[in-house]
Amino acid sequence: MQEVPIPPGNYGRLQGNAKALYFTQRETGLDAKTHVATLMIAHESPKLTTLTEDIKSFEVSANGKKILIRKESNLYVVDAGTSSISKLDEHGIDLGNWSFSINVREDWHQIYTDAWRMERDYFYDPGMHGVDWDGMHKKYLPLVDRVTTRDELADVIGRMVGELSALHTSVRGGDLRNGDDNVGVASLGARLSRDEAAGGYKIDYIYKADPDYPHERSPLDHPELDLAEGAVIQQINGVATLSAVGIGELLRNQADKQVRLAVKKVSGEVVDSIVVPTSNAYQLRYDDWEHTRRLRVEEQADGKIG
């Protein structure tokens, strides 16, 4: 072990070649930045030099001749020298034409199995909450062959993981398409069923949320609307709901916008209501599940369990 003659500091990722050492130098305080620095290996007093500032990471090549630098979202390759880099932009790597062909279905199979393995290997309970985890892999695997998008694959994985009945175990992320051809379908925050005899879509259940957080309530749960389960949504923005294949067809690109509903109440009265649909139906369902589970615990435990 040899002491390096530089002042104390926040250094890391020590690498090197035959001529110099390379490492990160981290600032302290608010908005601290990381720089890549070098120190020449020499008998005389070496001088600490900053190659370039404000980087994400760096890597010295295996032969020690080049350095790969990541700054923001860009990559640069420079010679492994000991002088400051004055024009880093001239060494950028153009990734614009990079592409990789894959078999999407094989990729989805691997993602599905890897998600299953992660729960198998890292779930806190070795007994998997009593669930036959091998059986769960076999149970949902046939659905992977039927999915057509990465979103649908996430749904399948979510159902498999849901078998564990564990909080804070969820599925998110992935390489999802966000092209201009994607059309967002807003949600009214309720479970609806098509009822031809009633002339529209019946409200079977309105998602509930904690009253202490009114901003989390369902669009149909506003007290001024005075809507209840059993009411029938007959029109959306003047279009008969039964004229659409599904009610979501009339809610395309309507998230966070005012929408006019013609609703036949349980009493038989038909009223016009203005609601603002949401884009996050998942959060509404989760908040409802969380709130109703709490109420059930309070009821069955006579308020003695928190």
Buried (B, 14 or more C-beta within 10 A) or exposed (E): EEEEEBEEBEBEEEBBBEEBBBBBBEBEEEEEEBBBBBBBEEEEEBEBBEBBBEBEEBBBEEEBEBBBBBBEEBBBEBEBBBEEBEEBEEBEEEEEEEEEEEEBEEEBBEBBEEBBEEBBEEBEEEEBEEBEBEEBBEEBBEBBEEBEEBEBBBEBBBBBBEBBEBEEEEBEEEEEEEEEEEEEBBBBBBBBEBBEEBBBBBBEEBBBBBEEEEEBBBBBBBEEBEBEEEBBBBBBEEEEBBEBEEBBBBBEEBBEEEBEBBBBBEEEEBBEBEBBBBBEBEBBBBBBEBBEEEEEEEEEEEEEEE
